[in-house]
Amino acid sequence: MDQSIIFDLNLINRYDKAGPRYTSYPTALELHEGFTDTDYRWHIAKSNRAGGPLSLYFHLPFCDTVCFYCACNKIVTKNRGHAAPYLENLCKEIAMQGALFDKGRIVNQLHWGGGTPTFLSDDQMQRLMGATRAHFTLRDDDRGEYSIEIDPRETHEGTIERLRELGFNRISLGVQDFDPKVQQAVNRLQSEEQTFSVMEAARRHGFRSTNIDLIYGLPLQTVETFSETLDKILAAQPDRLSVFNYAHLPVRFKIQRQINEADLPTPDVKLAILQMVGLRLTEAGYVYIGMDHFARPDDELAIAQREGKLYRNFQGYSTHSDCDLVGFGITSIGRVGDAYIQNVKDLETYDKLIRHHKLPVFKGVDLDQDDKLRRAVITQLICHFELNFAAIEKEFAIDFADYFAREIEVLKPMQADGLLALSAEGIAVSPAGRLLIRNICMVFDRYLAQKTRQQFSKVI
């Protein structure tokens, strides 16, 4: 499979509009409060009958300090005592959900996100993993994908050693930018020494994969300064890189109002940074997985993409398409069977429901047949940059050209612009179209016309 990209500035300027990131289809905006814990239990029972492995996601929302660019669901506090009652409730939720899932279902994937998961003390992390092992069947052969998001400012070698002992084998480090002026502008002061000492410790203790997160479009960034950050990152040779576009949405995320909009790079500068990043990473041997993600050619994501086995879920790209995803903690989102489920969003409501021995379901959505069909189409495109009509027709018993006649007409101008090749057999996204894969997926989104563009970030 050709995993190259071509940066066509004219195409990007023409197609750079807001749209979903498609970590799910339908997107999380379609979840509604009419979906209850009773509905969730029904889907779990149906899922148990089908069997298969599980993926577990734990949302740990606490942060010691706030980063002004952040759009995550977080609770900013320096009081570490706030973690104790949340952990107590989280362990109770694990027990409640664990009682509903068959114990024979192996957990092939596990992820702690946030917030800052290492806000917890070593003993608290030990308790959380212990509760998980008590109620779910975790792997003990290190063949699972057990990952954690790390803030290097809060992590030392002892923490890394403890995480490895707990079973984690993948680590993701938030960096964003090393330039001191940019760090000051977004309130995230983080040294190179802090960052790379954590990476080196992870490698010493046998972590299989390291990922670094960067953000372009932050205040005071230039092509030159971001290139200097990239020099330092490439010298450390992470296995994966996530290079995100900063979406400035201060109406939705109040903390972003702390950012001086006059300091934000112009759209032309943002595009120049992205072009530089794509060229530099490609020259360094990384392949473009899609949607801001790059990986070494021998990384599991890159291999899965070449083999047609890549998947995408609420945590991003994954090699575990066969797993039901179970979410724990406030705001977490899961996918069990043919439903998406989200937990309540605030600590008070979460505490009240857990104390009354109720699943903390806030909202969800049942997927109908059209949802599942369109999800399959979008997943294939966003993961593999190609779509075989016959495979979709066989799986869903449709005639693709008839069912998607309107969508095919919409794709024709994209074909004329060089984003894709459209034939009677399928769709093949060109190297120039891969950076704009969200635009191509949007053609198949039945709900998109009902949404405002302000609800999404720009595609580039």
Buried (B, 14 or more C-beta within 10 A) or exposed (E): EEBEBEBBEEBBEEBBBBBBBBBBBBBBBBBEEEBBBEBBBBBBBEBBEEEBBBBBBBBBBBBBBBBBBBBBBBBBBEEEEBBEEBBEBBBBBBEBBBEBBBEEBBBBBBBBBBBBBBBBBBEBBBBBBEBBBEBBBBBEEEEBBBBBBBBBBBBEBEBBBBBBEBBBBBBBBBBBBBBEEBBEBBBBEBEBEBBBBBBBBBBEBEBBBBBBBBBBBBBBBBBEBBEBBBEEBBEBEBBBBBBBBBBBBEEEBEBBEBBEEEBBBEBEBBBBBBBBBBEBBBEBEBBBBBBBBBBBEEBBBBBBBBEEBBBBBBBBBBBBEEBBBBBBBBBBBBBBBBBBBBBBBEBEBBBBBBEEEEBBBBBBBBBEEEBBBBBBBBBBBBBBBBBBBEEBBEEBEBEBEEBBEEBBEEBEEBBEBBBBEBEEEBBBBBBBBBBBBBBBBBBBBBBBEEBEEEEBBBBB
